[in-house]
Amino acid sequence: MNKLFRIDINKKTIDCVAFAGICILLCCLPSVHYGQVSGHDDDAKVRELVERHKSVNNDKQSIPGYRIQLYYGSDRQKAIMLKAEFLRNYPENNVYLIYQQPNFKVRTGDFKTKFEADRFFRTIKDDYPACFIVPDNIQLPELE
């Protein structure tokens, strides 16, 4: 093998490529901070980003989930009456009246999974045969 590609250190032979890799590694070690952010400006920027992340999460009051749609149509009075009737029959559930021009929607529930929504859907489908499950942003559950 050509002697240009091998280096003899203390009577041990090391390939030039391996030696170059070791040299680069040793040169870079002093600049590694072991997961710490260097400098005061960087610390302030990280703190600012963490605070911004916290405020965005505090403002966000919903998560993806499912609801059951009870009504969809342009008759506002019918939507209001259906909402009141549903609340009388199922007072433990949240009911939402949504206006999306030119129609009204009446939806119920804040279900995290489709399985939860389907379980309640089976309970009410005889009373509300036109209802169906829809994906929606739901309110965050209250922490105990």
matplotlib code that plots the C-alpha trace (Angstrom):
import matplotlib.pyplot as plt

x = [0.0, 1.2, 2.9, 1.0, -2.2, -0.8, 0.7, 2.9, 2.3, 4.2, 4.8, 1.1, -0.3, -3.5, -5.2, -5.2, -9.0, -9.4, -6.7, -8.5, -11.8, -10.1, -8.5, -11.8, -13.6, -10.9, -11.0, -14.8, -15.0, -14.0, -16.9, -19.6, -21.7, -23.3, -26.9, -26.5, -27.2, -24.3, -24.4, -26.8, -28.5, -29.3, -30.7, -33.0, -34.2, -34.9, -36.9, -38.8, -39.7, -40.9, -43.0, -44.5, -45.3, -47.0, -49.2, -50.2, -51.2, -53.1, -55.1, -56.0, -59.1, -60.0, -58.6, -59.6, -62.4, -66.0, -69.5, -72.9, -74.8, -78.5, -79.7, -78.5, -80.7, -81.6, -84.5, -83.1, -86.2, -86.2, -82.5, -83.2, -86.2, -84.2, -81.4, -83.8, -85.5, -82.2, -81.1, -84.4, -83.8, -80.0, -79.1, -75.7, -74.5, -73.2, -75.2, -73.8, -75.8, -73.4, -74.3, -72.4, -74.0, -76.7, -77.3, -77.5, -76.1, -77.0, -74.3, -73.7, -70.9, -67.2, -65.9, -62.2, -62.6, -65.0, -65.7, -67.0, -69.2, -70.5, -71.5, -73.6, -74.9, -76.4, -78.2, -79.9, -80.4, -83.9, -85.0, -83.0, -82.9, -81.2, -78.2, -74.7, -71.1, -68.9, -65.2, -65.0, -62.8, -64.0, -63.6, -60.8, -62.0, -61.9, -59.1, -60.0]
y = [0.0, 3.5, 5.2, 8.5, 6.9, 5.4, 7.2, 5.5, 6.7, 5.0, 2.0, 1.6, 2.2, 4.2, 4.9, 8.5, 8.7, 7.4, 9.8, 12.7, 11.7, 11.6, 15.0, 16.6, 15.1, 16.3, 19.8, 20.0, 18.7, 22.0, 23.8, 21.3, 22.5, 19.2, 20.3, 23.8, 26.9, 29.2, 33.0, 35.3, 36.3, 32.6, 32.1, 35.1, 33.9, 30.4, 31.9, 34.1, 31.1, 29.1, 32.0, 32.4, 28.7, 28.9, 31.8, 30.2, 27.0, 29.1, 30.8, 27.5, 26.2, 23.4, 20.1, 17.9, 15.5, 14.6, 15.9, 14.7, 17.0, 17.1, 19.7, 21.5, 24.1, 27.7, 27.8, 29.6, 29.1, 25.4, 25.2, 27.0, 24.8, 21.6, 22.8, 23.5, 20.2, 18.3, 20.1, 19.0, 15.4, 15.3, 18.1, 16.6, 17.3, 20.5, 21.7, 24.2, 26.4, 27.3, 29.8, 29.3, 31.6, 30.9, 27.8, 26.8, 23.7, 22.2, 19.9, 18.1, 16.6, 17.0, 13.5, 12.9, 9.7, 8.5, 5.5, 7.8, 9.7, 6.5, 5.2, 8.3, 8.4, 4.9, 6.3, 9.2, 8.0, 6.7, 10.2, 12.1, 9.9, 12.6, 12.9, 11.9, 12.1, 14.9, 15.7, 19.1, 21.0, 20.3, 22.1, 21.0, 18.8, 20.4, 19.3, 17.8]
z = [0.0, -0.7, 2.3, 1.7, 3.0, 6.2, 9.2, 11.8, 15.4, 18.2, 16.0, 15.2, 11.7, 11.3, 8.0, 6.9, 6.7, 10.2, 11.4, 9.7, 11.4, 14.8, 14.2, 13.2, 16.2, 18.6, 17.1, 17.5, 21.1, 22.7, 20.9, 22.0, 24.9, 25.8, 25.2, 26.8, 24.9, 24.8, 25.3, 27.1, 23.8, 23.0, 26.5, 26.1, 22.7, 24.1, 27.0, 24.6, 22.4, 25.4, 26.6, 23.1, 23.0, 26.4, 25.4, 22.1, 24.0, 26.7, 23.9, 22.2, 23.8, 21.4, 20.1, 17.1, 18.0, 17.1, 17.6, 16.6, 14.2, 14.9, 12.4, 9.3, 7.6, 7.1, 9.6, 12.6, 14.8, 14.1, 15.1, 18.4, 19.2, 18.5, 20.7, 23.6, 23.1, 23.1, 26.3, 28.0, 26.9, 27.5, 30.0, 30.7, 27.1, 25.6, 22.6, 20.1, 17.7, 14.8, 12.1, 8.8, 6.3, 5.2, 7.3, 11.0, 12.6, 15.9, 17.3, 20.5, 22.4, 22.9, 22.1, 21.8, 19.8, 17.2, 19.4, 22.2, 19.7, 18.2, 21.6, 22.3, 18.7, 19.2, 22.3, 20.5, 16.9, 17.6, 18.9, 16.2, 13.1, 10.9, 13.2, 12.2, 13.5, 12.3, 12.9, 14.7, 17.1, 20.5, 23.8, 26.0, 28.9, 32.3, 34.5, 37.8]

ax = plt.figure().add_subplot(projection="3d")
ax.plot(x, y, z, "-o")
ax.set_aspect("equal")
plt.show()
